[in-house]
Every structure is written in structure tokens, then in C-alpha cells.
Amino acid sequence: MANLDQALKEKIGLGTGPLGSMFRDVSEEEARATIESAWDQGIRYFDTSPFYGFGLSEIRLGEALSKYNRDDYVISTKVGRYILDEEEEKSGLFENARKNQAITDYTEDATLRSVEQSLERLKTDRLDIVFVHDISSDFHGDEWISKFDEARKGAFRALTRLRDEGVISSWGVGVNTTEPIELAMELNDANPDLSLSATQYTLLQHERALERMMPAAQEKDVGIVVGGAYSSGALLGGDYFNYEKASPEIKAKVEQLEEIAKRYDVNLKAAALQFSAAHPATKAVITGSSRPDRIKEDLAAIKMDIPDAFWQELLEKGFISSKAPLPKKQK
């Protein structure tokens, strides 16, 4: 099953960043139970990356999926970093993960090395989708343009060749900003067909994505996988927004959304998922979790009935853009 559309029961896949012990120490048992719960609920699309726990997420996903028929699911992973055996002390998002060093490198050789390592960790003979990871300003500051150029000459060409040879079915850019995806779609010497946009097309943040990224994706027939639909948990009352501590302004905005949702008896998780999924360019929304019971909640949430009046109030009060396609009421 190389086709993402065929893998989707609903427009939902499992993002396995949390299973790399993001934010907290996640046990092997909890990680396996989460993946098995997703499978039991009909999830057949799984997204991972070497960066998530410095190989830990891929190892756990590969182990859990190894008992299933490889033709029955779709995996997307990422390039841009390869993992060394040498270790170092960690801090930040993955301080509880493996201590292996990660080397950031977007050249062709590094891309092929990353792909080989991912195949081994995932215990598979093929990858379905590969995203070029984090060629953006949030990771590289002003250097992101030079990193993008390195990827254009290296990773983009390598992945285009692998797609042409049938080794992978799709490739694109996987970032937490919109500009790299927009730029990649404009290139004459590369033709990504599916990109991952994390945190940029959500109920809390979508104006910038609607200006260029989403319309261009529609025009060029490039699919968008939306990651971080809950804005790193902020929409669910968490302390993080876009992978950083949420500001008082963001928390106040979430409280206002919660008040409106409560009046209409709307689950804010359902509203967040359905909003991100509603755009025609959105191929899938990947939700990340390390709690087995959350998968069932997500699948129920994307099918919940939400009254039109709720969306209209959000429009009138400026919480969502008038350019955003609104979710259709469930039949």
C-alpha cells in the first residue's frame, strides 16, 4: 500500500514524535500500546523521523509494525539528519530519549545514508513517503536559505530519483513554517508532490498558510499533511504552542475558544481536527500521542457533529479567516 489515500480510514494518521519521548519519558510498553491501539482503531498511516528521540521513534514504530503485512500500511519518515553511535548529553524536547548524536546534513550522500538507517530502524524494505526535515528558520535562523539550497542540490534530487525509480512513492518538505514548502513548489528542478506542514494550518494559526501555501498546493496538486493540529497541545489546554511555552496571549485566546465551544456543546479537539482537515489541499492530519486511549478519541472527534453556528461565531469574532474552508456538517 504505497497510496496514502488508500491508507486513510478517515483523514487521520498517527504522528509518532511523542513516542520518541518528546516532553516526557515514554516507556516501551506505553509506546507499543499506543501504536497497537492506533492499528486496532483502523489507523494505517504512521509518520516518524530520525529526529524523534534520535532514532527511538523509528525503532519503536518498526518493532510494533513488524508483525503486520507491510502492504497494509503507509510510513512517512524524514531526511536531513543521520544518527551516529557516539553519544552526548541531551536537553530540550528529547532530553529523555536516546543520547545518540544527530548530524544535520541535506546533501545527497547524507540523504541516502539517512534513508538506509531509517529502513534498518523501521525493519522494512521500503519507505512510502520521505519529507526533507526542518529546512526552516526555526531551526537554522538566517542560515535556513543556505540549508534549503543544500537540500535543493542534494536531498531533493536524490528523493526525486528514488521516486522515479519506484523506491518511494512521494516526497516533499516537512517543516514548522510555510516558506520552505512554498519555495519548493516554485522550483523548476524539483517537483515535490506531498509536504508536511506542522502547526501552520490550525484553528489557532492559519492566516499565513492561507495566503500562499494552501492555494499553491491546490494549484500545483501538491498534497499537504497537517501536523500539530492541536498547536503542540495549546488547543487542548496544554502548556506548549508551536513546541515552545505558550504565551499568556495564546492561553487567553484558547480560553475564549473554550468558552464559545462550551456554549455550543462542542469539543474543541473535534473543532481543531475538523478545521485542519477541511481544506481541500489537506490529505491527512497526523495527531501525535503517547496515550493509547487518545487515538479512539481522535477518530471519534473528527466525526462529531459541530453546528454551523459555532463556525459562524468564530468567523464573526475573527478567530478564523474568511478564506478558510469550513468543515461540512457530518451526515
C-alpha positions as CSV (number, residue, x, y, z in Angstrom):
1,M,0.0,0.0,0.0
2,A,2.0,3.0,-1.2
3,N,-1.0,5.2,-1.8
4,L,-1.8,7.5,1.2
5,D,-5.5,7.8,0.1
6,Q,-5.9,4.1,0.3
7,A,-4.4,4.0,3.8
8,L,-6.8,6.5,5.3
9,K,-10.0,5.3,7.0
10,E,-10.6,8.9,8.0
11,K,-8.3,11.8,7.3
12,I,-6.1,10.8,10.3
13,G,-2.7,9.3,10.7
14,L,-0.5,8.8,13.8
15,G,2.4,11.1,14.4
16,T,5.0,9.3,16.4
17,G,7.1,12.2,17.7
18,P,5.8,11.7,21.2
19,L,6.9,8.1,21.1
20,G,10.4,9.3,20.9
21,S,10.0,10.5,24.5
22,M,9.1,14.1,23.4
23,F,8.4,16.3,26.5
24,R,8.5,13.3,28.9
25,D,9.9,9.8,29.3
26,V,7.6,7.3,27.5
27,S,8.1,3.6,28.3
28,E,8.5,0.9,25.7
29,E,5.2,-0.6,26.9
30,E,3.3,2.6,26.6
31,A,4.7,3.3,23.1
32,R,3.8,-0.2,21.9
33,A,0.3,0.1,23.3
34,T,-0.2,3.4,21.6
35,I,0.8,2.0,18.2
36,E,-1.3,-1.1,18.7
37,S,-4.3,1.0,19.8
38,A,-4.0,3.0,16.6
39,W,-3.8,-0.1,14.5
40,D,-6.9,-1.6,16.2
41,Q,-8.8,1.6,15.5
42,G,-8.0,1.4,11.8
43,I,-5.1,3.7,11.6
44,R,-2.8,2.7,8.7
45,Y,-0.7,5.8,8.2
46,F,2.2,6.4,10.5
47,D,4.6,9.4,10.5
48,T,8.1,9.3,12.1
49,S,11.6,10.8,11.8
50,P,15.2,10.1,12.9
51,F,15.0,13.3,14.9
52,Y,12.2,12.0,17.1
53,G,14.2,10.6,20.0
54,F,17.3,10.3,17.9
55,G,16.1,7.1,16.3
56,L,13.9,6.0,19.2
57,S,10.5,6.7,17.5
58,E,11.6,4.8,14.3
59,I,12.8,1.8,16.4
60,R,9.6,1.6,18.4
61,L,7.4,2.0,15.3
62,G,9.4,-0.6,13.3
63,E,9.2,-3.1,16.2
64,A,5.4,-2.6,16.7
65,L,4.6,-2.8,12.9
66,S,6.9,-5.7,12.1
67,K,4.1,-8.2,12.9
68,Y,1.8,-6.8,10.3
69,N,1.7,-7.2,6.5
70,R,3.9,-4.4,5.0
71,D,1.4,-3.8,2.2
72,D,-1.3,-2.9,4.7
73,Y,0.2,0.4,6.0
74,V,2.0,3.6,4.9
75,I,5.0,5.1,6.6
76,S,6.4,8.5,6.2
77,T,9.8,9.4,7.6
78,K,12.3,12.2,7.1
79,V,15.8,13.1,6.0
80,G,18.1,15.9,6.8
81,R,19.7,14.2,9.8
82,Y,21.6,10.9,10.3
83,I,22.3,9.3,13.6
84,L,25.7,8.4,15.0
85,D,26.7,5.7,17.5
86,E,28.5,8.3,19.5
87,E,26.5,9.8,22.4
88,E,26.1,13.2,24.1
89,E,24.0,14.7,26.9
90,K,20.6,15.9,25.7
91,S,18.3,18.8,26.6
92,G,15.1,20.3,25.3
93,L,12.3,18.3,23.6
94,F,14.0,15.0,23.6
95,E,16.1,15.1,26.8
96,N,14.6,11.8,27.9
97,A,15.4,10.0,24.6
98,R,18.4,8.2,23.2
99,K,21.7,10.1,23.6
100,N,23.0,9.4,20.1
101,Q,24.4,12.3,18.2
102,A,22.5,13.6,15.2
103,I,24.3,15.2,12.3
104,T,22.3,17.7,10.2
105,D,23.2,17.3,6.5
106,Y,21.0,17.8,3.5
107,T,23.5,16.6,0.8
108,E,22.7,13.6,-1.5
109,D,25.1,11.3,0.3
110,A,23.7,12.1,3.7
111,T,20.1,11.7,2.4
112,L,20.9,8.2,1.2
113,R,22.6,7.4,4.4
114,S,19.6,8.6,6.4
115,V,17.2,6.6,4.2
116,E,19.3,3.4,4.8
117,Q,19.4,4.0,8.6
118,S,15.6,4.5,8.7
119,L,15.0,1.3,6.7
120,E,17.0,-0.6,9.3
121,R,15.4,1.0,12.3
122,L,11.9,0.6,10.8
123,K,12.6,-3.0,9.9
124,T,11.2,-2.5,6.4
125,D,12.5,-2.9,2.9
126,R,10.8,0.3,1.6
127,L,9.6,3.8,2.6
128,D,6.4,5.2,1.2
129,I,6.9,8.9,1.8
130,V,10.0,10.9,2.7
131,F,10.0,14.5,3.9
132,V,13.1,16.8,4.0
133,H,13.0,17.9,7.6
134,D,13.4,21.3,9.2
135,I,15.0,23.3,6.4
136,S,13.4,26.4,8.0
137,S,14.2,29.4,10.1
138,D,13.0,28.0,13.4
139,F,15.9,25.5,13.3
140,H,18.6,27.3,11.3
141,G,17.8,31.0,11.7
142,D,19.2,33.2,8.9
143,E,21.1,30.2,7.6
144,W,18.0,28.4,6.5
145,I,18.2,29.6,2.9
146,S,21.7,28.1,2.5
147,K,20.4,24.9,4.1
148,F,17.5,24.9,1.7
149,D,19.9,25.4,-1.2
150,E,22.0,22.4,0.0
151,A,18.8,20.3,0.1
152,R,17.8,21.5,-3.4
153,K,21.1,20.3,-4.8
154,G,21.2,17.2,-2.6
155,A,18.2,15.7,-0.9
156,F,15.6,17.0,-3.5
157,R,17.5,15.4,-6.4
158,A,18.1,12.2,-4.5
159,L,14.5,11.8,-3.5
160,T,13.2,12.7,-7.0
161,R,15.4,9.9,-8.3
162,L,14.2,7.4,-5.7
163,R,10.6,8.3,-6.6
164,D,11.3,7.9,-10.3
165,E,12.8,4.5,-9.6
166,G,9.8,3.5,-7.6
167,V,11.7,3.2,-4.3
168,I,9.5,5.7,-2.6
169,S,6.0,6.9,-3.8
170,S,6.1,10.6,-2.6
171,W,8.5,13.2,-1.2
172,G,8.3,16.8,-0.1
173,V,9.3,19.2,2.7
174,G,8.4,18.7,6.4
175,V,8.7,22.0,8.4
176,N,7.1,24.1,11.0
177,T,6.9,27.2,8.8
178,T,5.3,27.8,5.4
179,E,8.0,29.5,3.4
180,P,10.1,26.4,2.6
181,I,7.1,24.5,1.3
182,E,6.1,27.5,-0.8
183,L,9.6,27.8,-2.2
184,A,9.9,24.1,-3.0
185,M,6.7,24.2,-5.0
186,E,8.1,27.1,-7.1
187,L,11.3,25.3,-8.2
188,N,11.8,24.2,-11.8
189,D,14.4,21.5,-10.9
190,A,12.3,19.7,-8.2
191,N,8.7,18.6,-8.0
192,P,7.6,17.6,-4.5
193,D,4.2,16.0,-4.5
194,L,3.4,15.8,-0.8
195,S,4.6,18.1,2.1
196,L,4.2,18.1,5.8
197,S,3.2,21.4,7.4
198,A,3.3,21.3,11.2
199,T,1.5,23.8,13.4
200,Q,0.8,26.2,10.5
201,Y,-2.8,25.3,9.5
202,T,-4.6,25.1,12.8
203,L,-7.6,26.7,14.5
204,L,-5.1,28.9,16.4
205,Q,-2.8,29.8,13.4
206,H,-3.7,29.6,9.7
207,E,-3.7,33.1,8.2
208,R,-0.2,32.8,6.7
209,A,-0.8,29.4,5.3
210,L,-3.9,30.6,3.5
211,E,-2.1,33.5,1.8
212,R,0.2,31.3,-0.3
213,M,0.9,27.7,0.8
214,M,-2.6,26.2,0.7
215,P,-3.7,27.9,-2.6
216,A,-0.4,27.0,-4.3
217,A,-0.7,23.4,-3.1
218,Q,-4.2,23.2,-4.7
219,E,-2.9,24.8,-7.9
220,K,0.1,22.5,-8.3
221,D,-1.7,19.4,-7.0
222,V,0.7,19.0,-4.0
223,G,-0.9,17.3,-1.0
224,I,-0.5,18.8,2.4
225,V,-0.2,16.6,5.6
226,V,-1.1,18.8,8.5
227,G,0.8,18.1,11.7
228,G,0.4,19.7,15.1
229,A,-3.4,20.4,14.7
230,Y,-3.6,21.0,18.4
231,S,-0.8,23.6,18.2
232,S,1.5,21.4,20.3
233,G,-1.3,20.9,22.8
234,A,-2.2,24.5,23.4
235,L,-5.7,24.0,22.0
236,L,-6.2,21.2,24.5
237,G,-5.2,23.3,27.4
238,G,-1.5,22.3,27.3
239,D,1.5,24.5,28.2
240,Y,3.1,24.4,24.7
241,F,2.3,26.3,21.5
242,N,4.4,25.6,18.4
243,Y,6.8,23.4,20.5
244,E,7.6,26.3,22.9
245,K,6.0,27.5,26.1
246,A,2.6,29.1,25.3
247,S,2.4,32.9,25.9
248,P,-0.3,34.4,28.1
249,E,-1.9,35.8,24.9
250,I,-2.2,32.3,23.4
251,K,-3.6,30.9,26.6
252,A,-6.2,33.7,26.7
253,K,-7.2,33.0,23.1
254,V,-7.7,29.3,23.9
255,E,-9.8,30.2,26.9
256,Q,-12.0,32.3,24.7
257,L,-12.3,29.5,22.2
258,E,-13.2,27.1,25.0
259,E,-16.0,29.5,26.2
260,I,-17.5,29.6,22.7
261,A,-17.2,25.9,22.3
262,K,-18.9,25.3,25.6
263,R,-21.9,27.3,24.6
264,Y,-22.4,25.2,21.6
265,D,-21.6,21.9,23.4
266,V,-18.6,21.5,21.0
267,N,-15.5,19.5,21.8
268,L,-12.5,21.8,21.0
269,K,-10.4,18.8,19.9
270,A,-13.1,17.9,17.4
271,A,-13.2,21.5,16.1
272,A,-9.4,21.6,15.8
273,L,-9.2,18.3,13.8
274,Q,-12.1,19.1,11.6
275,F,-10.9,22.6,10.8
276,S,-7.4,21.4,9.7
277,A,-8.9,18.5,7.7
278,A,-11.5,20.7,5.9
279,H,-9.1,22.4,3.4
280,P,-9.2,20.6,0.0
281,A,-5.3,20.6,0.0
282,T,-5.2,18.6,3.2
283,K,-4.5,14.9,2.5
284,A,-4.3,13.9,6.2
285,V,-4.0,15.2,9.7
286,I,-1.5,13.4,11.9
287,T,-2.2,13.5,15.6
288,G,0.6,12.7,18.0
289,S,0.0,10.9,21.2
290,S,1.7,8.6,23.7
291,R,-1.5,7.6,25.3
292,P,-3.3,4.6,23.8
293,D,-6.8,5.9,24.6
294,R,-6.3,9.2,22.7
295,I,-6.4,7.5,19.3
296,K,-10.0,6.4,19.8
297,E,-10.8,10.0,20.9
298,D,-9.3,11.5,17.8
299,L,-11.2,9.2,15.4
300,A,-14.5,10.0,17.3
301,A,-13.7,13.7,17.3
302,I,-13.2,14.0,13.5
303,K,-16.7,12.6,13.1
304,M,-18.5,14.6,15.7
305,D,-21.4,16.9,14.6
306,I,-20.5,20.6,15.0
307,P,-23.2,23.2,14.5
308,D,-22.7,25.7,11.7
309,A,-23.5,28.5,14.2
310,F,-20.3,27.7,16.1
311,W,-18.2,28.2,13.0
312,Q,-20.1,31.4,12.1
313,E,-19.4,32.9,15.6
314,L,-15.7,32.1,15.2
315,L,-15.8,33.9,11.8
316,E,-17.6,36.9,13.1
317,K,-15.3,37.3,16.1
318,G,-12.1,36.9,13.9
319,F,-10.9,33.6,15.3
320,I,-10.9,32.1,11.8
321,S,-10.2,33.6,8.5
322,S,-13.0,34.2,6.0
323,K,-10.7,32.5,3.4
324,A,-10.7,29.2,5.4
325,P,-12.9,26.4,4.1
326,L,-15.3,25.5,6.9
327,P,-16.0,21.9,7.9
328,K,-19.2,20.4,6.5
329,K,-21.7,19.1,8.9
330,Q,-21.4,15.3,9.3
331,K,-24.1,13.3,7.5
